[in-house]
Amino acid sequence: MNENSVVAKKKFGQNFLKDESVLHKIIQSKPKNDNKIVEIGPGLGDLTKYLVDVGSVEAFEVDTDLCKILQEKFKKEINTKQLHLNCGDVLNAWQSSSEGNLIDEPYDLVANLPYYIATNIILKALADTMCKNILVMTQLEVAEKFCAEAGEKVFGSLGIITQSVGTAKIVVKVPPTAFEPPPKIDSAVFLIQKDKDRSDKDFEDMLRVAFMQPRKTLMKNLSSKYEKAKLQEVFQELGLTLTIRPHQVNTKDYHQLYKKI
Ligand code: SAM
């Protein structure tokens, strides 16, 4: 098999990024540092060829057909150890790692992610203490959730977990025509710069309860698990109205709420 005879496999979320201007934008947006670069799903190597020029790359590709093509295409970089290619499922690699670290040195995740597991991968990267920055392409809808600010309709657990560890911003929105084959939806590249470790599991459990029914009031959602009288006291202390909706409360107040209830 060679590159020209590759047929994209839907089950692996294969949409190859062909727009050179978007590839350049990704490389320009990468924070300048000496961290290892982790690429999940190098595919045909269109992004990889730029990444190996700016750093040392650890790549994970699940598709064995693509792995063979990449081994051939990047023979030189593999020999010089500028690229290390892991042929297998990145989620298994994370699962089998100790402490939830994908690799055991500081790294930046830079990738055009497989969309069917993009949210899962980003949550794992946010929890991975070795991961310092996340620069990824996902569906626009997912990117907007990770980059949302309090008050926006799409502000929810993903935005709060992200703001609890750092800052996030959309770098560029990308139309379907940038890919081969084109996906059905718009995409976006976004950057999360981490400056703290991920919040604890109990905090995230509270968020799940808070957003259980996103259009209901925060009080209604939280009182399904926490004592109402205590909630009323804490809401008053924090200046939160009893009718406030979950997306209207900012990350700082969620942390205060968590501490107090
Ligand atoms: N980076 C390439 C590009 O930009 O053209 C390909 C991106 S494509 C959206 C996603 C890639 O992730 C595919 O190469 C696919 O085979 C790979 N992939 C899907 N699931 C994976 C998994 N569980 N572990 C590692 N790679 C995976």
Boltz pocket constraint, residues with backbone or C-beta under 6 A from the ligand:
constraints:
  - pocket:
      binder: B
      contacts: [[A, 11], [A, 12], [A, 13], [A, 14], [A, 15], [A, 16], [A, 17], [A, 18], [A, 40], [A, 41], [A, 42], [A, 43], [A, 44], [A, 45], [A, 46], [A, 47], [A, 60], [A, 61], [A, 62], [A, 63], [A, 66], [A, 88], [A, 89], [A, 90], [A, 91], [A, 111], [A, 112], [A, 113], [A, 114], [A, 115], [A, 117]]
      max_distance: 6.0
